[in-house]
Amino acid sequence: MRPRAGSKALIREINEALVLDVVRAHRPVARARIATETGLSPATVTGITARLLGAGLLTETDAVRNTGGRPARLLDLGTDAVVAAGVRLSDTEAYVVLVDLRGEVVASHQEPLTSTRPQDVGEGIARAVGLAAASRPSSTLIGVGVAVSGVVDQQSGVVRHSGSMGWEDVALQRRLTALLETPVVLDSYVNSVASGLLLFDGRLAGRDLMIFSVGASLGASVVVRGRVHRGFSGTAGGFAHSSVGRGTGRPCHCGAEDCLETWASHWGIRRELERRGETAGSLVGRDDDVLASAADCLGTAVANAAKMFGPERVVLAFTPEMNVPALTARTEQVFRRQYAHGTTPPPALEIAATGPSGHASGAAYTVLAQLFTAGTSEAETTGARSTTLTVG
Ligand SMILES: [Zn+2]
């Protein structure tokens, strides 16, 4: 095992992350502002920014800001030196995007998967990342984030359970690190979406949020003071497998019965339609008791979870196949009704659309986030800002 970098190198790494994070949050920004925000001396900031400019992580813009003294060129994040890859894994394909330091998607590739065997999936991901990276030969690939539907233990790099992949305890990170020879970070779909919001939506810095994704499967991300709360073994946010208590004995892919997943995920709705002998095609245009029950279960479960945690904002992110008014509008109604007689005000509710590219770029942001938090105790948490900064 390689020893940890020496303290001098570590301090340099942390200071560089502090500077990059201020540029990310306030871009384009003057060196004087960086010094104010980080508490570093102007001379130290000049040294660090020179190194980061040399490495291409920062770039000097043509804009100048005159703050009374000498006009100063503003700094922005460089777009060419490094890219991060994000992979959205499903049972049929690996959807890969490359993002630059500003979070812009600069390349993408969809690689069909022949099976969900971990070995085949690993090789498919490696092929897809290689093809995407080949389109940016001059940029250094700093790492690969992989979003998987299900319960993901990010710390140990293990997918604990994924219904769509049919996986239990798959050590995907170790497999991919060996294949790709670059750092690999795993996360759930919904935590990947959360990472993207936290990194590039300044409104959300340091806030308490809950983000729910509604798609083939259900997921929730619990964000405490701007950090994704993961819980023991990555199990936080596992509301998909909470019981709706209807006692109908619907079997779930997790082994339990009557989970919310069986009522309100696309997988569950499709299964119910098949059980009724209907061809489970698109849900667009449907408005029936199946979608009404889904919305009732979902709106109630989201409100129950939110009441327990007390977030100031709840984001309900629907994938395209679930983004139908009969579901989204009724879910919102049911959610609001749960607060109608309460003594606490409801959190702000945002209905959002998400999808494969959002999951994939979110996975890439979990990698990018580490550049802005390197060396700190928060490095493992995506999108977290350094606690020594007061910004925003
Ligand atoms: Zn279940």
Residues whose N, C-alpha, C, O or C-beta is under 5 A from the ligand:
A	BS01	ZN	A240 H241 C252 H253 C254 A256 C259 E261
